[in-house]
Amino acid sequence: MDEARHEAIRCRLAAAAGSLPAEVDGIVVEIGMATCGRAAGAAAVSEAFEKALDGRAGRVVSVGCLGHCYAEPMAVVHSPDWPPILYGYLTPGKAKALVSRLVDDGDPALEWALGAMEPNDLIPAAADMPRFAGETRKLLRRCGLVDPEDIDSSLAAGAYEGLARALAMEPEEIIDALRRSDLRGLGGGGFPTWRKWEACRSTPATTRYVICNADEGDPGAFMDRTIIESDPHCVLEGMVIAGNAVGSHEGYIYVRREYPLAVERLEKAISQASSRGLLGDDILGSGFGFSIRIAQGAGAFVCGESTALMYSIEGKRGMPRVRPPRSAEAGLHGKPTLLNNVKTYSSTALILAESPEAFASVGTERSKGTAVFALAGKVLNTGLVEVAMGTTLREIIFDIGGGVPHARKGSTVEGETTSFPKAFKAVQIGGPSGGCLPESELDTPIDFDALATAGAMMGSGGMVILDEDNCAVETARFFLEFTQKESCGKCTFCRIGTKHMLDILERITQGHGRPEDLDRLEELGQDIRMGSLCNLGKTAPNPVLTTLRFFRDEYEAHINEKRCPANECKELSTYVIDLEKCRRSCDACVGSCPVEAIYTRKDRLKVVDQSKCVKCHSCWDACPPEYDAVFKISPLPAAEDA
């Protein structure tokens, strides 16, 4: 690297930065305004803060998401007499009271605080909490800490430092830095990033393209959306570095239209970066030019596959094509094309800003760096989790995620409720095409190879937690239904094979399964894996094959006993009222039933008319926990007992 050139470019980067708002004597409230925060009510909380600060010294700043969705709405409050304090579970009323207590009484309302954002002698630091302490924040380094709609906020936090270094390097040096870092693609495939970049650069062409795949379609996954909404400049920076390395001057970000806030913030980020000379012609006086466009997809899951995505950008139907040639040789418009995921480009900027060796010092021998997962489902601390490669599933789910939430049921003391633990059952990792792993596999480390050995995959980073109330067969049916509907239909094995598998699973969950169905599911699954063109088809059977491997007894119970052990399958379960627990004075279940299937006997106790019940769960929800009189049973009772 040319150090003199690097210093000159860094000076131009510093000159491109504007000034942040002047420090104020009062309160500065940084409130998370990504999609998750807004869905939890952050807009109303932000408005309450602004009204409370009206006439007082202070201001409200919108930032991205810290990843702790379980505690949204969240805000970091800076005040003159206290360290920055993180507050969670905020409401408009709490916001108003917090400002009043801080300004008028000097009271930081620590009962609402999650912790301080920096070490101090007054308040425990949030970083010491298990949910924070277990993380290794690299890709999420600026998420929730900068204003994603203000480029100066990102520049002050180190954005585009990696680009400044890359512009002073030869393209071969950039690719070699990726080789030394041992970065593997974080979109799910795990292919060595430097090899893909080298292949694109070495293919003779006058025009090359760089594409960011932000088409995040997995149920329960929101990693890429959060990064874009919270730190869009890390993606832009990584793409410009990639363009410089492979000899491309034009890039596309392919993002689904269902992410309106992400699209809006990308558009603002591109506009601001262009106005500061970080995009466009002659970036930072280097002589290199690069532009970025946004291509919005219609939500087809198959367009997450690279060749289908490129067809979509071209205005064609999104369907995978036969390879070779690879996209690096002939991709968008038949030109060499480099395609990586949001997290991969973010990692690239980090590697260049720090060093390949620093990046490679984190992780395992064959999987370097960190992984970001979206914790969802039956877990206490939902949200984004970034951990070093090699962290076990058990550490993520229980130490960081807090484990499975307890259930509230009736107590032996009338009028009281008791919390009972729920048993962990499985984790579906890698999205709908991933694997369903039981408790016995929780010590599997997070890396590409170990997860593949266990029957799962890294995927894009979705992690859905299941508890004892989830049926393994229904879980497999749910995910296969998604992939079957999303099949583009090009391959016979995927189009027809997944439909046959889905038909069998639906039969089993309805109590009409046959013993030979299990062997047929396994045979079909292997055929689909071998005969499908793209990874959507090749991995579609994974939830079925892994549940057959680890929960075969549940399949057999459905088939042989017509029983759902988890009481989840509607056709094999029913709702019953325990007459010894039912209270004559309570009519909660009667009023909740939408089909009037619950009637009151002469003695004022309640009974479910099974011929009318649609199994909507309303009576279960309505029954007061101190009574806990409604329960589910499987198999169905005999007709004379119903």
C-alpha positions as CSV (number, residue, x, y, z in Angstrom):
1,M,0.0,0.0,0.0
2,D,1.2,3.5,-0.9
3,E,1.3,5.2,2.6
4,A,1.6,8.7,1.2
5,R,-1.4,8.1,-1.1
6,H,-3.3,6.7,1.8
7,E,-2.6,9.7,4.0
8,A,-3.7,12.0,1.2
9,I,-7.0,10.1,0.7
10,R,-7.6,10.1,4.5
11,C,-7.2,13.9,4.5
12,R,-9.8,14.1,1.7
13,L,-12.1,11.8,3.7
14,A,-11.8,14.0,6.8
15,A,-12.5,17.1,4.6
16,A,-15.6,15.3,3.2
17,A,-17.1,15.0,6.7
18,G,-19.3,17.8,8.0
19,S,-19.8,18.8,11.6
20,L,-22.0,17.1,14.1
21,P,-24.5,19.1,16.1
22,A,-22.8,21.1,18.8
23,E,-22.9,19.5,22.3
24,V,-25.8,20.6,24.4
25,D,-25.9,21.3,28.1
26,G,-29.1,19.3,28.6
27,I,-30.3,15.9,27.6
28,V,-29.6,14.0,24.4
29,V,-31.9,11.1,23.7
30,E,-30.9,8.5,21.1
31,I,-33.9,6.4,20.4
32,G,-33.9,3.2,18.2
33,M,-36.1,3.9,15.2
34,A,-35.5,0.8,13.0
35,T,-38.5,-1.3,12.0
36,C,-38.5,-3.4,15.2
37,G,-38.5,-0.3,17.4
38,R,-41.2,1.4,15.4
39,A,-43.4,-1.8,15.6
40,A,-43.0,-1.7,19.4
41,G,-44.1,1.9,19.6
42,A,-40.8,3.9,19.3
43,A,-42.4,6.7,17.3
44,A,-44.9,7.5,20.1
45,V,-42.0,7.3,22.6
46,S,-39.9,9.6,20.5
47,E,-42.7,12.2,20.3
48,A,-43.2,12.0,24.0
49,F,-39.5,12.7,24.6
50,E,-39.6,15.7,22.2
51,K,-42.7,17.2,24.0
52,A,-41.1,16.6,27.4
53,L,-37.9,18.4,26.2
54,D,-39.8,21.3,24.7
55,G,-38.5,24.4,26.5
56,R,-35.6,22.5,28.0
57,A,-32.1,22.1,26.8
58,G,-31.9,18.9,24.9
59,R,-32.7,17.1,21.7
60,V,-33.9,13.7,20.3
61,V,-31.8,11.8,17.8
62,S,-33.1,8.8,15.8
63,V,-30.6,5.9,15.7
64,G,-30.7,2.3,14.4
65,C,-31.3,-0.9,16.2
66,L,-29.1,-2.3,19.0
67,G,-30.5,-5.8,18.2
68,H,-32.3,-6.2,21.5
69,C,-35.8,-6.5,20.2
70,Y,-37.2,-8.0,23.4
71,A,-36.7,-4.7,25.2
72,E,-38.0,-2.3,22.5
73,P,-38.7,0.6,22.5
74,M,-35.1,1.4,23.7
75,A,-33.2,4.7,24.1
76,V,-29.8,5.8,25.3
77,V,-30.0,9.0,27.4
78,H,-27.0,11.3,27.7
79,S,-27.1,13.8,30.6
80,P,-24.5,16.1,32.1
81,D,-24.4,14.4,35.5
82,W,-24.6,10.8,34.6
83,P,-23.0,8.4,32.1
84,P,-25.0,7.4,29.0
85,I,-27.8,5.1,30.3
86,L,-29.7,2.5,28.2
87,Y,-33.4,2.3,28.9
88,G,-35.7,-0.5,27.7
89,Y,-39.4,-1.3,27.6
90,L,-40.2,2.4,27.3
91,T,-43.6,4.0,27.0
92,P,-44.7,7.6,26.3
93,G,-45.5,7.9,30.0
94,K,-42.1,6.7,31.0
95,A,-40.4,9.0,28.5
96,K,-42.2,12.0,30.0
97,A,-41.5,11.0,33.6
98,L,-37.8,10.2,32.8
99,V,-37.1,13.7,31.4
100,S,-38.9,15.3,34.4
101,R,-37.0,13.2,36.9
102,L,-33.6,13.8,35.3
103,V,-34.0,17.6,34.7
104,D,-36.0,18.5,37.8
105,D,-34.7,16.0,40.4
106,G,-31.4,14.8,39.0
107,D,-32.9,11.3,39.3
108,P,-32.0,8.9,36.4
109,A,-34.8,6.5,37.2
110,L,-32.5,3.5,37.4
111,E,-35.4,1.1,37.9
112,W,-36.1,1.5,34.2
113,A,-32.4,1.3,33.2
114,L,-30.8,-1.7,31.5
115,G,-27.3,-0.4,32.3
116,A,-24.7,2.2,31.4
117,M,-23.3,2.3,27.9
118,E,-19.7,2.9,29.2
119,P,-17.8,1.7,32.2
120,N,-18.2,4.0,35.3
121,D,-18.3,3.9,39.1
122,L,-22.0,4.7,39.4
123,I,-24.1,2.3,37.4
124,P,-23.5,-1.3,36.3
125,A,-22.5,-1.4,32.6
126,A,-24.9,-2.9,30.1
127,A,-21.9,-4.7,28.5
128,D,-21.7,-6.8,31.7
129,M,-25.3,-8.2,31.2
130,P,-25.4,-11.8,29.8
131,R,-27.3,-10.6,26.8
132,F,-24.6,-8.1,25.9
133,A,-21.5,-9.8,27.4
134,G,-21.8,-12.9,25.3
135,E,-21.6,-11.0,22.0
136,T,-18.7,-10.0,19.9
137,R,-19.8,-7.0,18.0
138,K,-18.1,-6.5,14.6
139,L,-20.7,-6.4,11.9
140,L,-23.1,-4.6,14.2
141,R,-20.4,-2.3,15.5
142,R,-22.3,0.9,14.7
143,C,-25.9,-0.4,14.7
144,G,-27.9,1.6,17.3
145,L,-25.1,4.0,17.9
146,V,-25.2,6.3,14.8
147,D,-28.0,8.1,13.0
148,P,-28.4,6.1,9.8
149,E,-29.8,9.1,8.0
150,D,-26.8,11.4,8.8
151,I,-23.6,10.5,7.1
152,D,-21.6,12.7,9.5
153,S,-22.7,10.5,12.4
154,S,-21.3,7.5,10.5
155,L,-18.1,9.2,9.5
156,A,-17.5,10.2,13.1
157,A,-17.8,6.5,14.0
158,G,-15.2,5.4,11.5
159,A,-17.2,4.8,8.3
160,Y,-15.2,4.7,5.0
161,E,-11.9,4.3,6.8
162,G,-11.6,0.9,5.1
163,L,-12.3,2.5,1.7
164,A,-9.6,5.2,2.3
165,R,-7.1,2.4,2.8
166,A,-8.4,0.3,-0.1
167,L,-8.1,3.3,-2.5
168,A,-4.4,3.5,-1.7
169,M,-3.9,-0.2,-2.5
170,E,-3.6,-2.2,-5.7
171,P,-6.5,-4.4,-6.5
172,E,-4.4,-7.5,-6.0
173,E,-3.5,-6.2,-2.5
174,I,-7.1,-5.9,-1.6
175,I,-7.9,-9.5,-2.7
176,D,-4.8,-10.7,-0.9
177,A,-6.0,-9.0,2.3
178,L,-9.3,-11.0,2.0
179,R,-7.3,-14.2,1.4
180,R,-5.3,-13.5,4.6
181,S,-8.5,-12.8,6.6
182,D,-10.0,-16.1,5.4
183,L,-13.4,-14.5,5.1
184,R,-16.1,-16.8,3.9
185,G,-19.4,-15.7,2.3
186,L,-21.9,-14.9,5.0
187,G,-25.0,-15.3,2.8
188,G,-25.1,-19.0,3.6
189,G,-22.8,-20.7,1.2
190,G,-19.5,-20.1,3.0
191,F,-17.4,-19.9,-0.2
192,P,-14.0,-18.2,0.3
193,T,-14.7,-14.6,-0.6
194,W,-11.3,-13.9,-2.1
195,R,-11.7,-16.7,-4.6
196,K,-14.9,-15.2,-5.9
197,W,-13.4,-11.8,-6.2
198,E,-10.3,-13.1,-7.9
199,A,-12.4,-15.1,-10.4
200,C,-14.4,-12.0,-11.3
201,R,-11.3,-9.8,-11.7
202,S,-9.4,-12.3,-13.8
203,T,-12.3,-12.8,-16.3
204,P,-11.5,-10.6,-19.4
205,A,-14.1,-7.9,-19.8
206,T,-14.5,-4.2,-20.2
207,T,-17.6,-4.1,-18.0
208,R,-18.1,-5.8,-14.7
209,Y,-20.9,-5.5,-12.0
210,V,-21.0,-5.7,-8.2
211,I,-24.2,-6.8,-6.6
212,C,-25.3,-6.8,-3.0
213,N,-27.9,-9.5,-2.2
214,A,-30.2,-8.0,0.4
215,D,-33.1,-10.2,-0.6
216,E,-33.7,-11.6,2.9
217,G,-36.7,-13.9,2.5
218,D,-36.3,-16.4,5.4
219,P,-39.2,-16.6,7.9
220,G,-37.9,-15.2,11.2
221,A,-34.8,-13.6,9.7
222,F,-34.1,-9.9,9.9
223,M,-30.3,-9.5,10.1
224,D,-29.7,-7.8,6.7
225,R,-32.7,-5.5,7.1
226,T,-31.5,-4.3,10.5
227,I,-27.9,-3.7,9.3
228,I,-29.2,-1.7,6.3
229,E,-31.7,0.3,8.5
230,S,-29.1,1.0,11.2
231,D,-25.8,1.3,9.3
232,P,-26.3,1.5,5.5
233,H,-22.9,3.1,4.9
234,C,-21.1,-0.1,5.9
235,V,-22.7,-1.8,2.9
236,L,-21.9,1.0,0.5
237,E,-18.3,1.1,1.7
238,G,-17.9,-2.6,1.2
239,M,-19.3,-2.5,-2.3
240,V,-17.0,0.4,-3.4
241,I,-14.1,-1.6,-2.1
242,A,-15.2,-4.6,-4.1
243,G,-15.7,-2.5,-7.2
244,N,-12.1,-1.2,-6.9
245,A,-10.8,-4.7,-6.3
246,V,-12.5,-6.4,-9.3
247,G,-12.5,-3.5,-11.8
248,S,-16.2,-2.6,-11.7
249,H,-17.7,0.8,-11.8
250,E,-21.4,-0.1,-11.3
251,G,-23.2,-1.8,-8.5
252,Y,-26.7,-2.8,-7.5
253,I,-28.3,-3.5,-4.2
254,Y,-31.1,-6.0,-4.6
255,V,-33.6,-5.5,-1.8
256,R,-37.2,-6.6,-1.4
257,R,-39.9,-4.1,-1.7
258,E,-41.3,-5.3,1.7
259,Y,-38.5,-3.4,3.4
260,P,-39.6,0.2,2.8
261,L,-37.5,1.7,5.6
262,A,-34.4,-0.1,4.4
263,V,-35.0,1.2,0.9
264,E,-35.6,4.7,2.1
265,R,-32.4,4.8,4.2
266,L,-30.3,3.3,1.4
267,E,-31.5,6.0,-1.0
268,K,-30.6,8.7,1.5
269,A,-27.2,7.0,2.2
270,I,-26.4,6.8,-1.5
271,S,-27.4,10.5,-2.0
272,Q,-25.3,11.7,0.9
273,A,-22.3,9.5,0.0
274,S,-22.5,10.9,-3.6
275,S,-22.6,14.5,-2.3
276,R,-19.5,13.9,-0.2
277,G,-17.4,12.4,-3.0
278,L,-17.7,8.8,-1.6
279,L,-19.6,7.6,-4.6
280,G,-19.6,8.8,-8.2
281,D,-16.6,9.8,-10.4
282,D,-13.1,10.2,-8.9
283,I,-13.9,9.0,-5.4
284,L,-11.8,11.0,-2.8
285,G,-9.6,12.1,-5.7
286,S,-8.4,8.6,-6.3
287,G,-9.3,8.5,-10.0
288,F,-11.7,5.6,-9.3
289,G,-15.4,5.9,-9.9
290,F,-18.3,3.8,-8.8
291,S,-22.1,4.2,-8.7
292,I,-24.8,2.2,-6.9
293,R,-28.4,1.7,-7.9
294,I,-31.2,0.0,-5.9
295,A,-33.2,-2.8,-7.5
296,Q,-36.3,-3.7,-5.6
297,G,-37.6,-7.3,-5.8
298,A,-41.2,-8.4,-5.5
299,G,-40.5,-10.8,-2.6
300,A,-39.9,-14.1,-4.4
301,F,-37.7,-16.4,-2.1
302,V,-36.0,-17.9,-5.2
303,C,-34.6,-14.5,-6.1
304,G,-32.2,-14.9,-3.2
305,E,-30.4,-17.4,-5.5
306,S,-27.7,-15.5,-7.4
307,T,-28.7,-16.2,-11.0
308,A,-32.4,-15.8,-10.4
309,L,-31.6,-12.5,-8.7
310,M,-29.7,-11.3,-11.8
311,Y,-32.5,-12.3,-14.1
312,S,-34.9,-10.3,-11.9
313,I,-32.7,-7.2,-12.2
314,E,-32.8,-7.6,-16.0
315,G,-36.6,-7.6,-15.8
316,K,-36.9,-11.3,-16.5
317,R,-38.7,-14.0,-14.4
318,G,-36.5,-14.9,-11.5
319,M,-35.4,-18.5,-12.2
320,P,-32.0,-20.1,-11.6
321,R,-30.0,-21.1,-14.6
322,V,-27.6,-24.0,-15.2
323,R,-24.0,-23.4,-14.2
324,P,-21.2,-23.1,-15.5
325,P,-20.6,-20.5,-16.4
326,R,-20.4,-19.0,-13.0
327,S,-21.7,-15.5,-12.3
328,A,-18.1,-14.3,-11.8
329,E,-17.6,-15.2,-15.5
330,A,-21.0,-14.4,-17.0
331,G,-23.6,-12.9,-14.7
332,L,-25.7,-9.7,-15.0
333,H,-26.2,-8.9,-18.7
334,G,-23.7,-11.7,-19.5
335,K,-20.9,-9.7,-17.9
336,P,-18.6,-10.9,-15.0
337,T,-20.5,-10.2,-11.8
338,L,-19.5,-10.2,-8.2
339,L,-22.4,-11.0,-5.8
340,N,-22.1,-11.0,-2.1
341,N,-24.4,-10.7,0.9
342,V,-24.9,-7.6,3.1
343,K,-22.8,-9.1,6.0
344,T,-20.0,-10.1,3.6
345,Y,-19.6,-6.5,2.3
346,S,-19.8,-5.1,5.9
347,S,-17.0,-7.6,6.8
348,T,-14.9,-6.4,3.9
349,A,-15.0,-2.8,5.1
350,L,-14.0,-3.9,8.6
351,I,-11.1,-6.0,7.3
352,L,-9.7,-3.1,5.4
353,A,-10.2,-0.6,8.2
354,E,-8.5,-2.8,10.8
355,S,-6.4,-5.6,9.4
356,P,-6.8,-9.1,7.9
357,E,-5.0,-10.6,10.9
358,A,-7.3,-8.9,13.4
359,F,-10.3,-10.3,11.6
360,A,-8.8,-13.8,11.4
361,S,-7.9,-13.8,15.2
362,V,-11.6,-14.3,15.9
363,G,-13.4,-17.6,15.2
364,T,-12.3,-21.1,14.5
365,E,-9.6,-22.6,12.2
366,R,-11.9,-22.9,9.2
367,S,-14.5,-20.2,10.0
368,K,-13.2,-16.8,10.8
369,G,-14.8,-13.7,12.2
370,T,-18.3,-13.5,13.6
371,A,-21.8,-14.6,12.7
372,V,-25.1,-12.7,13.2
373,F,-28.2,-14.6,14.0
374,A,-31.9,-13.5,14.4
375,L,-33.1,-15.1,17.6
376,A,-36.9,-15.7,17.3
377,G,-39.6,-18.1,18.5
378,K,-39.7,-19.5,22.0
379,V,-36.7,-17.6,23.5
380,L,-36.7,-15.0,26.2
381,N,-34.3,-12.4,24.7
382,T,-35.3,-12.2,21.0
383,G,-33.4,-10.0,18.6
384,L,-30.0,-10.0,16.8
385,V,-27.0,-11.7,18.3
386,E,-23.5,-11.4,16.9
387,V,-21.1,-14.1,18.2
388,A,-17.6,-15.3,17.4
389,M,-17.5,-18.3,15.1
390,G,-17.1,-21.4,17.4
391,T,-19.7,-20.2,20.0
392,T,-22.0,-23.1,20.7
393,L,-25.8,-23.2,20.1
394,R,-26.3,-23.7,23.8
395,E,-24.4,-20.5,24.6
396,I,-26.4,-18.5,22.1
397,I,-29.9,-19.9,23.1
398,F,-29.4,-20.1,26.9
399,D,-26.6,-17.8,28.0
400,I,-27.3,-15.0,25.6
401,G,-30.9,-15.6,24.6
402,G,-32.0,-16.4,28.1
403,G,-33.5,-19.8,27.3
404,V,-37.1,-20.8,26.8
405,P,-39.7,-18.5,28.6
406,H,-41.6,-20.0,31.5
407,A,-45.4,-20.6,31.3
408,R,-47.8,-19.1,33.7
409,K,-50.3,-21.6,35.1
410,G,-52.6,-21.9,38.1
411,S,-51.3,-22.3,41.6
412,T,-52.4,-24.6,44.3
413,V,-53.4,-21.5,46.2
414,E,-56.6,-20.0,44.9
415,G,-56.1,-16.6,43.3
416,E,-52.4,-17.1,42.6
417,T,-50.4,-18.0,39.6
418,T,-47.2,-19.9,39.3
419,S,-44.5,-19.9,36.7
420,F,-43.5,-23.3,35.3
421,P,-40.5,-24.0,33.2
422,K,-41.0,-25.1,29.6
423,A,-38.7,-27.6,28.0
424,F,-36.5,-26.7,25.1
425,K,-37.2,-28.9,22.1
426,A,-35.3,-27.9,19.1
427,V,-33.8,-25.0,17.1
428,Q,-34.4,-24.5,13.4
429,I,-31.2,-22.9,12.2
430,G,-30.5,-21.7,8.7
431,G,-34.0,-20.6,7.7
432,P,-36.7,-22.8,6.1
433,S,-34.0,-24.7,4.3
434,G,-31.9,-25.4,7.4
435,G,-32.0,-28.2,9.9
436,C,-34.0,-28.8,13.1
437,L,-31.5,-29.7,15.8
438,P,-32.5,-31.2,19.3
439,E,-31.1,-30.6,22.7
440,S,-28.5,-33.3,22.2
441,E,-26.9,-31.2,19.4
442,L,-26.7,-27.9,21.4
443,D,-23.0,-28.2,22.0
444,T,-22.4,-27.9,18.2
445,P,-20.2,-24.9,17.5
446,I,-21.4,-22.2,15.1
447,D,-19.2,-22.7,12.0
448,F,-19.9,-23.7,8.5
449,D,-18.5,-27.3,8.7
450,A,-19.8,-28.3,12.2
451,L,-23.4,-27.2,11.3
452,A,-23.3,-29.1,8.0
453,T,-22.1,-32.2,9.9
454,A,-25.0,-31.9,12.3
455,G,-27.5,-31.8,9.4
456,A,-28.1,-28.1,9.4
457,M,-26.4,-25.1,7.8
458,M,-25.4,-21.5,8.6
459,G,-27.8,-20.2,6.0
460,S,-28.5,-16.4,6.2
461,G,-28.7,-16.5,10.0
462,G,-32.3,-17.3,11.0
463,M,-32.6,-19.2,14.3
464,V,-36.1,-20.2,15.5
465,I,-36.4,-21.8,18.9
466,L,-39.0,-24.4,19.6
467,D,-40.3,-25.6,23.0
468,E,-42.3,-28.7,24.2
469,D,-45.5,-27.3,22.7
470,N,-44.1,-27.4,19.2
471,C,-44.7,-30.5,17.1
472,A,-41.7,-31.7,15.1
473,V,-43.9,-33.0,12.3
474,E,-45.9,-29.8,12.1
475,T,-42.7,-27.8,12.1
476,A,-41.3,-29.7,9.2
477,R,-44.7,-29.3,7.4
478,F,-44.7,-25.5,8.0
479,F,-41.2,-24.9,6.6
480,L,-41.7,-27.3,3.7
481,E,-44.9,-25.6,2.8
482,F,-43.0,-22.3,2.6
483,T,-40.3,-23.6,0.3
484,Q,-42.8,-25.6,-1.8
485,K,-44.8,-22.5,-2.5
486,E,-41.7,-20.5,-3.2
487,S,-40.4,-23.0,-5.8
488,C,-40.0,-21.4,-9.2
489,G,-41.1,-24.7,-10.8
490,K,-38.2,-25.1,-13.2
491,C,-36.9,-28.4,-11.8
492,T,-39.1,-31.5,-11.7
493,F,-37.6,-32.8,-8.5
494,C,-38.2,-29.5,-6.7
495,R,-41.6,-28.7,-8.2
496,I,-43.2,-32.1,-7.9
497,G,-41.0,-33.8,-5.2
498,T,-41.6,-31.2,-2.6
499,K,-45.4,-31.3,-3.3
500,H,-45.4,-35.1,-2.7
501,M,-43.5,-34.6,0.5
502,L,-45.9,-31.9,1.6
503,D,-48.9,-34.1,0.8
504,I,-47.5,-36.9,3.0
505,L,-46.7,-34.5,5.9
506,E,-50.2,-33.1,5.8
507,R,-51.7,-36.6,5.8
508,I,-49.5,-37.5,8.9
509,T,-50.5,-34.3,10.8
510,Q,-54.2,-35.0,10.1
511,G,-54.0,-38.6,11.4
512,H,-54.0,-40.4,8.1
513,G,-50.3,-41.3,7.9
514,R,-49.1,-44.8,6.9
515,P,-46.0,-46.6,8.2
516,E,-44.4,-46.6,4.7
517,D,-44.6,-42.8,4.6
518,L,-41.4,-42.4,6.6
519,D,-39.3,-44.3,4.1
520,R,-40.9,-42.5,1.3
521,L,-40.2,-39.1,2.8
522,E,-36.5,-40.0,3.2
523,E,-36.3,-41.4,-0.3
524,L,-38.0,-38.3,-1.8
525,G,-35.8,-36.0,0.2
526,Q,-32.6,-37.6,-1.1
527,D,-33.9,-37.5,-4.7
528,I,-34.8,-33.8,-4.4
529,R,-31.3,-33.0,-3.0
530,M,-29.6,-34.7,-5.9
531,G,-31.9,-33.6,-8.7
532,S,-32.6,-29.9,-8.0
533,L,-30.7,-27.2,-9.8
534,C,-30.4,-24.6,-7.1
535,N,-29.9,-24.6,-3.4
536,L,-33.6,-23.8,-2.7
537,G,-34.5,-27.2,-4.0
538,K,-31.4,-29.0,-2.8
539,T,-32.0,-27.8,0.8
540,A,-35.8,-27.8,0.9
541,P,-36.0,-31.4,2.4
542,N,-33.6,-30.5,5.3
543,P,-36.3,-29.8,7.9
544,V,-38.0,-33.0,7.1
545,L,-34.9,-35.1,7.1
546,T,-33.5,-33.7,10.3
547,T,-36.8,-34.1,12.2
548,L,-37.0,-37.7,10.9
549,R,-33.5,-38.2,12.2
550,F,-34.0,-36.7,15.6
551,F,-37.7,-36.9,16.3
552,R,-38.8,-40.1,14.5
553,D,-40.8,-41.2,17.6
554,E,-43.1,-38.2,17.0
555,Y,-43.7,-39.3,13.4
556,E,-44.5,-42.8,14.6
557,A,-46.9,-41.5,17.3
558,H,-48.8,-39.6,14.7
559,I,-49.0,-42.6,12.4
560,N,-49.4,-45.5,14.8
561,E,-51.3,-43.9,17.7
562,K,-53.0,-41.0,15.9
563,R,-51.5,-38.9,18.6
564,C,-49.6,-35.6,18.5
565,P,-47.3,-35.7,21.6
566,A,-47.0,-31.8,21.6
567,N,-50.8,-31.4,21.2
568,E,-50.2,-29.0,18.4
569,C,-51.8,-30.7,15.3
570,K,-55.4,-29.6,15.2
571,E,-56.9,-32.7,13.8
572,L,-55.3,-34.9,16.4
573,S,-55.9,-32.7,19.5
574,T,-58.9,-31.2,21.2
575,Y,-59.8,-28.8,24.0
576,V,-61.3,-30.1,27.3
577,I,-62.4,-28.3,30.5
578,D,-61.3,-29.8,33.8
579,L,-64.6,-29.8,35.8
580,E,-62.7,-29.9,39.1
581,K,-60.9,-26.7,38.3
582,C,-63.7,-24.9,36.5
583,R,-65.4,-22.1,38.6
584,R,-69.2,-21.7,38.4
585,S,-69.0,-18.0,38.7
586,C,-66.6,-17.6,35.7
587,D,-67.9,-17.4,32.1
588,A,-64.7,-16.2,30.5
589,C,-64.4,-19.2,28.1
590,V,-68.1,-19.0,27.2
591,G,-67.8,-15.4,26.1
592,S,-64.6,-16.0,24.2
593,C,-65.8,-18.8,22.0
594,P,-66.6,-17.5,18.5
595,V,-68.8,-20.5,17.5
596,E,-70.6,-20.9,20.8
597,A,-69.1,-24.4,21.3
598,I,-68.9,-24.0,25.1
599,Y,-72.1,-24.3,27.1
600,T,-72.9,-24.1,30.8
601,R,-74.4,-27.1,32.6
602,K,-77.1,-26.9,35.2
603,D,-74.5,-26.9,37.9
604,R,-72.8,-23.9,36.2
605,L,-69.7,-25.8,35.1
606,K,-68.6,-25.5,31.5
607,V,-68.2,-28.1,28.8
608,V,-66.9,-28.0,25.2
609,D,-69.2,-29.3,22.5
610,Q,-66.6,-31.1,20.4
611,S,-69.0,-31.2,17.3
612,K,-68.8,-27.4,17.2
613,C,-65.3,-26.7,18.4
614,V,-63.0,-25.2,15.7
615,K,-59.9,-25.4,18.0
616,C,-59.2,-21.7,17.8
617,H,-57.4,-21.6,21.2
618,S,-59.7,-18.7,22.5
619,C,-60.9,-20.6,25.5
620,W,-57.3,-21.5,26.5
621,D,-56.3,-17.8,26.3
622,A,-59.5,-16.6,28.2
623,C,-59.4,-19.0,31.1
624,P,-57.9,-17.2,34.1
625,P,-54.4,-18.6,35.0
626,E,-55.5,-19.1,38.6
627,Y,-58.1,-21.6,37.4
628,D,-56.1,-23.2,34.6
629,A,-59.1,-25.3,33.7
630,V,-58.7,-25.6,29.9
631,F,-56.3,-28.1,28.6
632,K,-55.6,-30.0,25.4
633,I,-55.5,-33.8,24.9
634,S,-54.3,-36.1,22.1
635,P,-55.4,-38.6,20.8
636,L,-59.0,-37.5,20.4
637,P,-61.4,-39.1,22.9
638,A,-63.6,-41.9,21.8
639,A,-67.0,-40.7,20.5
640,E,-68.9,-41.8,23.6
641,D,-66.5,-39.9,25.9
642,A,-66.3,-36.7,23.9
